[in-house]
Amino acid sequence: MLELAAALAKLLVYAGTLVGAGTALAWAVLRDVPGNLASEARRRTVRGAIVAAASAIAAIAILIARLGSGLDPSLVGAALSGSTGPAFASQIAGAALLAAAAAGAARRPLRLMGAALLLASFGVTGHAAASGAAEGFLAAVHVAAAAWWLGSLLLVRSACGTLDAQALAEFVRRFGRAALFVVGAMVAAGAVVAAALLSPWRHGWFTPYARNLFLKIVLAGAALALAAYNRIRLAPLLLDTGGPAAGRLRRSVTAELTFLGAVLLATAWLTTFHSPHETH
Protein backbone atom coordinates (compact mmCIF):
# COMPACT_ATOMS: atom_id res chain seq x y z
CA MET A 1 0.00 0.00 0.00
CA LEU A 2 2.80 2.43 0.89
CA GLU A 3 4.55 1.65 -2.38
CA LEU A 4 1.42 2.61 -4.32
CA ALA A 5 1.21 5.79 -2.27
CA ALA A 6 4.87 6.49 -3.08
CA ALA A 7 4.21 6.01 -6.80
CA LEU A 8 1.23 8.39 -6.62
CA ALA A 9 3.31 10.99 -4.77
CA LYS A 10 6.03 10.71 -7.43
CA LEU A 11 3.44 11.08 -10.18
CA LEU A 12 2.16 14.29 -8.58
CA VAL A 13 5.71 15.61 -8.10
CA TYR A 14 6.39 14.97 -11.79
CA ALA A 15 3.09 16.49 -12.90
CA GLY A 16 3.40 19.55 -10.66
CA THR A 17 7.00 20.14 -11.72
CA LEU A 18 6.34 19.77 -15.44
CA VAL A 19 3.23 21.95 -15.33
CA GLY A 20 4.69 24.65 -13.07
CA ALA A 21 8.28 24.81 -14.31
CA GLY A 22 7.26 23.89 -17.86
CA THR A 23 4.75 26.72 -18.12
CA ALA A 24 7.34 29.16 -16.77
CA LEU A 25 9.88 27.98 -19.37
CA ALA A 26 7.34 28.11 -22.20
CA TRP A 27 6.23 31.57 -21.08
CA ALA A 28 9.84 32.75 -21.24
CA VAL A 29 10.88 31.08 -24.51
CA LEU A 30 7.78 31.88 -26.57
CA ARG A 31 7.72 35.51 -25.33
CA ASP A 32 5.05 38.06 -26.27
CA VAL A 33 2.37 35.78 -24.83
CA PRO A 34 -0.99 37.58 -25.19
CA GLY A 35 -2.41 39.07 -21.98
CA ASN A 36 -5.13 36.49 -21.40
CA LEU A 37 -2.69 33.63 -21.95
CA ALA A 38 -0.10 35.31 -19.72
CA SER A 39 -2.63 35.47 -16.87
CA GLU A 40 -3.44 31.79 -17.34
CA ALA A 41 0.27 30.94 -17.49
CA ARG A 42 0.80 32.76 -14.20
CA ARG A 43 -2.01 30.84 -12.47
CA ARG A 44 -0.86 27.51 -13.91
CA THR A 45 2.74 28.14 -12.83
CA VAL A 46 1.67 28.88 -9.26
CA ARG A 47 -0.63 25.86 -9.03
CA GLY A 48 1.97 23.51 -10.51
CA ALA A 49 4.62 24.73 -8.08
CA ILE A 50 2.28 24.26 -5.11
CA VAL A 51 1.40 20.71 -6.23
CA ALA A 52 5.10 19.88 -6.70
CA ALA A 53 6.03 21.15 -3.21
CA ALA A 54 3.10 19.47 -1.45
CA SER A 55 3.75 16.18 -3.25
CA ALA A 56 7.48 16.32 -2.44
CA ILE A 57 6.62 16.69 1.25
CA ALA A 58 4.15 13.80 0.95
CA ALA A 59 6.80 11.65 -0.76
CA ILE A 60 9.23 12.23 2.13
CA ALA A 61 6.51 11.44 4.67
CA ILE A 62 5.71 8.19 2.86
CA LEU A 63 9.41 7.29 2.75
CA ILE A 64 9.67 7.85 6.52
CA ALA A 65 6.59 5.65 7.04
CA ARG A 66 8.18 2.92 4.93
CA LEU A 67 11.33 3.05 7.09
CA GLY A 68 9.45 2.72 10.40
CA SER A 69 6.63 4.07 12.53
CA GLY A 70 6.59 7.47 14.22
CA LEU A 71 8.68 10.58 13.61
CA ASP A 72 11.92 9.40 15.17
CA PRO A 73 14.70 11.85 14.23
CA SER A 74 16.82 8.94 13.08
CA LEU A 75 14.13 7.96 10.57
CA VAL A 76 13.89 11.51 9.27
CA GLY A 77 17.68 11.59 8.94
CA ALA A 78 17.66 8.28 7.09
CA ALA A 79 14.92 9.47 4.74
CA LEU A 80 16.88 12.62 3.88
CA SER A 81 20.27 10.91 3.63
CA GLY A 82 22.30 10.66 0.47
CA SER A 83 20.96 12.53 -2.54
CA THR A 84 17.37 12.61 -1.28
CA GLY A 85 17.99 15.54 1.07
CA PRO A 86 19.53 17.89 -1.53
CA ALA A 87 16.85 16.92 -4.06
CA PHE A 88 14.08 17.63 -1.54
CA ALA A 89 15.63 20.99 -0.63
CA SER A 90 15.92 21.87 -4.31
CA GLN A 91 12.27 20.97 -4.90
CA ILE A 92 10.94 22.98 -1.97
CA ALA A 93 13.16 26.04 -2.58
CA GLY A 94 12.49 25.99 -6.32
CA ALA A 95 8.74 25.55 -5.93
CA ALA A 96 8.53 28.33 -3.32
CA LEU A 97 10.53 30.77 -5.45
CA LEU A 98 8.60 29.85 -8.61
CA ALA A 99 5.19 30.25 -6.97
CA ALA A 100 6.13 33.51 -5.28
CA ALA A 101 7.68 34.99 -8.43
CA ALA A 102 4.73 34.03 -10.65
CA ALA A 103 2.05 35.07 -8.16
CA GLY A 104 3.76 38.42 -7.59
CA ALA A 105 4.28 39.03 -11.31
CA ALA A 106 8.05 39.16 -10.69
CA ARG A 107 10.50 39.54 -13.53
CA ARG A 108 11.27 36.58 -15.76
CA PRO A 109 14.73 35.78 -14.25
CA LEU A 110 13.22 34.98 -10.83
CA ARG A 111 10.65 32.66 -12.37
CA LEU A 112 13.35 30.92 -14.37
CA MET A 113 15.55 30.60 -11.29
CA GLY A 114 12.72 28.88 -9.42
CA ALA A 115 12.01 26.59 -12.37
CA ALA A 116 15.72 25.71 -12.65
CA LEU A 117 15.95 24.82 -8.95
CA LEU A 118 12.84 22.67 -9.19
CA LEU A 119 14.10 20.85 -12.28
CA ALA A 120 17.63 20.45 -10.91
CA SER A 121 16.32 17.98 -8.35
CA PHE A 122 16.04 15.40 -11.15
CA GLY A 123 19.76 15.68 -11.74
CA VAL A 124 20.81 14.80 -8.19
CA THR A 125 18.53 11.87 -7.37
CA GLY A 126 17.06 8.94 -9.24
CA HIS A 127 18.40 6.10 -11.35
CA ALA A 128 20.29 8.35 -13.79
CA ALA A 129 22.00 10.38 -11.06
CA ALA A 130 23.03 7.16 -9.33
CA SER A 131 24.84 6.12 -12.51
CA GLY A 132 27.04 9.22 -12.56
CA ALA A 133 27.16 13.01 -12.70
CA ALA A 134 26.97 13.10 -16.51
CA GLU A 135 23.88 10.89 -16.56
CA GLY A 136 22.29 13.01 -13.83
CA PHE A 137 22.94 16.20 -15.78
CA LEU A 138 21.46 14.70 -18.95
CA ALA A 139 18.43 13.51 -17.00
CA ALA A 140 17.85 17.07 -15.76
CA VAL A 141 18.18 18.36 -19.35
CA HIS A 142 15.73 15.69 -20.53
CA VAL A 143 13.16 16.60 -17.86
CA ALA A 144 13.58 20.35 -18.45
CA ALA A 145 12.96 19.91 -22.18
CA ALA A 146 9.95 17.67 -21.50
CA ALA A 147 8.62 20.30 -19.07
CA TRP A 148 8.93 23.01 -21.73
CA TRP A 149 7.11 20.79 -24.22
CA LEU A 150 4.23 20.07 -21.86
CA GLY A 151 3.99 23.68 -20.68
CA SER A 152 3.98 24.94 -24.27
CA LEU A 153 1.29 22.48 -25.27
CA LEU A 154 -0.92 23.71 -22.44
CA LEU A 155 -0.50 27.26 -23.71
CA VAL A 156 -1.22 26.21 -27.31
CA ARG A 157 -4.33 24.35 -26.19
CA SER A 158 -5.60 27.45 -24.39
CA ALA A 159 -4.69 29.65 -27.35
CA CYS A 160 -6.85 27.52 -29.65
CA GLY A 161 -9.94 28.74 -27.81
CA THR A 162 -8.97 32.38 -27.22
CA LEU A 163 -6.86 33.76 -30.10
CA ASP A 164 -8.04 34.68 -33.57
CA ALA A 165 -6.76 32.67 -36.53
CA GLN A 166 -3.88 35.00 -37.40
CA ALA A 167 -2.63 35.39 -33.82
CA LEU A 168 -2.99 31.65 -33.22
CA ALA A 169 -1.08 30.80 -36.40
CA GLU A 170 1.78 33.10 -35.33
CA PHE A 171 1.83 31.65 -31.82
CA VAL A 172 1.85 28.06 -33.13
CA ARG A 173 4.59 29.00 -35.63
CA ARG A 174 6.83 30.27 -32.83
CA PHE A 175 6.10 27.16 -30.76
CA GLY A 176 6.91 24.83 -33.66
CA ARG A 177 10.19 26.60 -34.42
CA ALA A 178 11.37 26.37 -30.80
CA ALA A 179 10.09 22.80 -30.43
CA LEU A 180 12.44 21.52 -33.13
CA PHE A 181 15.40 22.36 -30.92
CA VAL A 182 13.95 21.72 -27.46
CA VAL A 183 12.22 18.42 -28.23
CA GLY A 184 15.28 17.35 -30.22
CA ALA A 185 17.42 17.96 -27.14
CA MET A 186 14.91 16.01 -25.04
CA VAL A 187 15.09 13.00 -27.33
CA ALA A 188 18.89 13.08 -27.57
CA ALA A 189 19.41 13.40 -23.80
CA GLY A 190 16.80 10.73 -23.09
CA ALA A 191 18.39 8.31 -25.55
CA VAL A 192 21.82 8.66 -23.94
CA VAL A 193 20.42 8.19 -20.43
CA ALA A 194 18.32 5.20 -21.49
CA ALA A 195 21.34 3.53 -23.10
CA ALA A 196 23.34 4.04 -19.91
CA LEU A 197 20.59 2.67 -17.68
CA LEU A 198 19.69 -0.36 -19.75
CA SER A 199 23.27 -1.69 -19.81
CA PRO A 200 22.27 -4.75 -21.88
CA TRP A 201 25.80 -6.11 -21.73
CA ARG A 202 25.31 -6.58 -17.96
CA HIS A 203 21.63 -7.30 -17.39
CA GLY A 204 20.11 -8.03 -20.82
CA TRP A 205 17.42 -6.29 -22.82
CA PHE A 206 14.37 -8.00 -21.32
CA THR A 207 14.54 -7.21 -17.63
CA PRO A 208 11.37 -5.76 -16.01
CA TYR A 209 13.05 -2.36 -15.97
CA ALA A 210 13.86 -2.56 -19.69
CA ARG A 211 10.32 -3.68 -20.60
CA ASN A 212 8.75 -0.81 -18.68
CA LEU A 213 11.24 1.66 -20.12
CA PHE A 214 10.36 0.47 -23.63
CA LEU A 215 6.67 1.07 -22.82
CA LYS A 216 7.51 4.60 -21.75
CA ILE A 217 9.45 5.12 -25.00
CA VAL A 218 6.49 3.86 -27.07
CA LEU A 219 4.12 6.29 -25.31
CA ALA A 220 6.56 9.16 -25.85
CA GLY A 221 6.88 8.11 -29.49
CA ALA A 222 3.09 8.34 -29.90
CA ALA A 223 3.17 11.89 -28.49
CA LEU A 224 6.00 12.79 -30.89
CA ALA A 225 4.04 11.37 -33.83
CA LEU A 226 1.08 13.56 -32.92
CA ALA A 227 3.40 16.54 -32.59
CA ALA A 228 4.70 15.92 -36.11
CA TYR A 229 1.14 15.62 -37.44
CA ASN A 230 0.16 18.89 -35.78
CA ARG A 231 3.14 20.71 -37.25
CA ILE A 232 2.94 19.27 -40.77
CA ARG A 233 -0.80 18.94 -41.31
CA LEU A 234 -2.80 21.11 -38.91
CA ALA A 235 -0.67 24.20 -38.29
CA PRO A 236 -0.61 25.25 -41.99
CA LEU A 237 -4.43 25.13 -42.08
CA LEU A 238 -4.94 27.73 -39.36
CA LEU A 239 -4.87 30.75 -41.69
CA ASP A 240 -6.91 28.95 -44.38
CA THR A 241 -9.81 27.56 -42.37
CA GLY A 242 -9.59 29.41 -39.02
CA GLY A 243 -12.01 27.99 -36.46
CA PRO A 244 -12.31 24.42 -37.80
CA ALA A 245 -8.52 24.01 -37.91
CA ALA A 246 -8.20 25.51 -34.42
CA GLY A 247 -10.72 23.00 -33.12
CA ARG A 248 -8.89 20.10 -34.74
CA LEU A 249 -5.57 21.37 -33.36
CA ARG A 250 -7.02 21.69 -29.87
CA ARG A 251 -8.29 18.08 -29.95
CA SER A 252 -4.96 16.80 -31.28
CA VAL A 253 -2.99 18.72 -28.64
CA THR A 254 -5.30 17.27 -25.98
CA ALA A 255 -4.47 13.77 -27.24
CA GLU A 256 -0.77 14.67 -27.22
CA LEU A 257 -1.05 15.84 -23.60
CA THR A 258 -2.85 12.58 -22.74
CA PHE A 259 0.09 10.56 -24.05
CA LEU A 260 2.49 12.74 -22.06
CA GLY A 261 0.38 12.11 -18.96
CA ALA A 262 0.70 8.38 -19.64
CA VAL A 263 4.48 8.83 -19.91
CA LEU A 264 4.52 10.45 -16.45
CA LEU A 265 2.44 7.58 -15.04
CA ALA A 266 4.81 5.02 -16.57
CA THR A 267 7.79 6.93 -15.17
CA ALA A 268 6.34 7.01 -11.65
CA TRP A 269 5.66 3.26 -11.83
CA LEU A 270 9.11 2.53 -13.26
CA THR A 271 11.06 4.52 -10.68
CA THR A 272 9.04 3.14 -7.76
CA PHE A 273 8.83 -0.55 -8.53
CA HIS A 274 11.82 -1.30 -10.77
CA SER A 275 15.57 -0.76 -10.87
CA PRO A 276 18.08 -0.79 -13.75
CA HIS A 277 20.00 -3.41 -11.77
CA GLU A 278 17.22 -6.02 -11.98
CA THR A 279 18.29 -9.19 -13.71
CA HIS A 280 14.93 -10.96 -14.10
N, C-alpha and C positions, 0 to 999 in steps of 0.2 A: 504493500500500500504506500509506504514512504517513497519507494522508488518511482511509482507513478506520480506521486506528488512532486518529486524532484524533477521529473521530466516535464510536468506541466509548468513548474516554476521556470525552468530553462526556456520553454517555449515562449512564455510571457516576457522573459528578459530579452530574448531574441527579437520578438515582435515589437516590444517597446523601444528597443534600441534602434532597429531598422526604421521604424516609423518616425521616431523623434529625431535621431541624428540624420537619417536619410532625408527627411523633409528639409532640415536645416541645410544640408549639403546641396540639395536640389535647388532650394531657394537662392543659395549663393551662386551656384554655377549658371543657372538659367538667367538670372538677373532680370531686371525690368518686369517682374511678375506683376500683373495687374492688381489694383487695390483690393478687389474682393478675394482674389486668390491669395494675396499676401496675408490678409486677415485669417483666412482658413489655414494657411501654412503656419502662422503663429500659434493658433489654437492646437493644431495637430502636433506641432513640435513640443509644446508644453505637456500635452496629454501623454505623448509617447515617452517623454523623459520621466514623468511621474510613474507610469507603468513599469518602466525599466528599473527605477530605483526601488519601488515597492516589491517587485518580483525578485530583485537581487537580495533584498533583506529576507524575503520569504525563503529563498534558496538556501541562505546561510542557516536560517532557523531549522529548515528540514535536515540539513547536513548535521547540525548539532543533535537533533532528535535521532538521527540514524546512528550517531556515535554513542549515545547513551541517554538516560533520562535526566531531567532537571537542567539547570543552568550553571553547572559546575564550571568555574573559571578554566579548569584544565580542558574541558570539552570545547569551550569557546576558543581557547588557544589552539587546540588541535584542528578545529574547523577552519581557522584563519591562518594555519601554518602554510609554509611553502609559498606557492604562487597564488593561492586563493586569496590571501589577505591583500596583496597589492592590487589584484584584479577587482576585488570588492571595493577597495578604496577608490580606484579609478572609476568604477561604475557610479558610485554614490556622488563623488565630487563632480564628475562629468554631467550626470543627470541634473544635479542641483544647479550648476552653472548654466546649463543649456535651458532649463525651465525658467530660471530667473531672467536670463538674457532675452529669451523670446517673449516672456510675459511682459517685461518692462520695455519692450521695443528697443533693446540695446543695439549697438552697432554690430555689423556682421562679424567682425573678428572675435567678439566674445561668444557669439553663438557657435562659431566654428571651433573655438577652443573647447567649449563644452562638448561638442560632438566628437572632437578628436580624443578627448579624455575618455569618453564613454566607449568609443570604438577601440581604443588602445587596450582595453581589458581583454580583448580577444587575442591579443598578441602575447600576453604574459601567462595565460592559463589555457588548458585544453590539450587535446591530443597533439596538435601541431606544435605548440609551444614546448611541449615535453620532448619533442624530437630535436629541438635546437632553436637557437635565436633566429636563424634565417627563416626557418619554417614558420616560427611565430610571427615574424614581421610580414611574411607573405600572407599568412592567415588574416592578419589585421587589414592588409590591403584588399584582400578578397572580400571581407565583410564590409569594409567601407564602400567599395564599389557596388556591392549588392544593395547596401543601404541607399546609396544615391539612386540606383535603378528603381527600387521600390518607392522611395519618396517622390521621384519624378513621375512615376506612373500614377500615383495618387493625385498629383497636381494636374496631370493631363486628363485624368478621369473627371476631375471637378471642372476643368476648363471646357470639356465637351458640353457641359450643360449651362455654362455661363457666358462664354465668349462668342462673338459673332464669327462667321466663317473665316474672314480674312485674319482676324486676330488669332483665332485658333490655329489656322494654317501656319502662321508665323511662329507661334509658340511650339507647335509640334515639330516644325522644321529645326528650331534651335535645340529641342530635346533630342531629335534624331541625330543631329550633327555631333553633339556631345556624347551621346550613347555609344557611338562607334568606338570612341577611345575608352570610355569608362567601362563599358561592358566587356570590351576586348581585354582590358587589364584584369577584370574580374575572372574571366575564363582562363587567362594565362596563369595568374597566381593560383587559382584553384587547381589547375591541372598539375602544377609543380608540387603543391602540397599533397594532393591525392596520390601522386606517384611516390612521394616520400613515405606516406602513411601506409600505403598498401604493402610495400616491400615484398613483392611476390617471391623473390628469391629466398626469403626467410620463412614466410608463413603460407604462401600459395595465394592463388587468385580467388578461391571459393570459400574463404572463411566467412562467418556471419557478418563481421565488420565489412568485408569487401562487398558482400551481396547487398547490404543495406546502403553502402556508399554508392553502388551502381544504381540502386533505385533512386537515390537523391539526384544522381547525374541525369537519369532519364527524365525526371520531373523538371529539372532545370533546363534540359534540352527542349522540352515541350514549351516552356515559357519563352525560350529563345526563338523557337520556330514561330510562335505567335508574334513576337516582337518583329521578326523579319517580315511577316505578312503585313503587319500594321504599317511598317515603313514603306514597303514596296507597293502594296495594293491600296491601302486605305488612305494614307496620308495625302497622296496626290489628288484624291477625289474631293478633298475638303473645299477647295475653291470652286470646283465644278458643280457639285450637288448640294453643298452647304449642310443643312439639317440632317438629311438622310445619312450622309457620310459620317457626320459627327455622332449620330446614334449608333451606327455600326462600329465606329472606333471606340466609343464608350463601352459597348458590350464586349468587344475583343480585349480591351485593356482590363476589364473586370475579370475575364477568363485568365488573362496573363497573371493578374494579381492572385487569383485562386491557386494557380500552379506554384507561385512563389510562396504562398501560405503553406502549401503541401510540402515544399522544400524545407521550410522552417520546422514543420512537424517532424519530418524525417530526420532532420538534424538533431532535434531535441531527443528523439528516440535513440538515435545512433550514439550520441555522446553520453547518454545515461546508461544504456544497457549493453553496449559493446565497446571493445577496445581493439586498436590496431594489432595488439600482441596476441589476440586469440588465434588458436591454431586449428580449431574445429567448431 
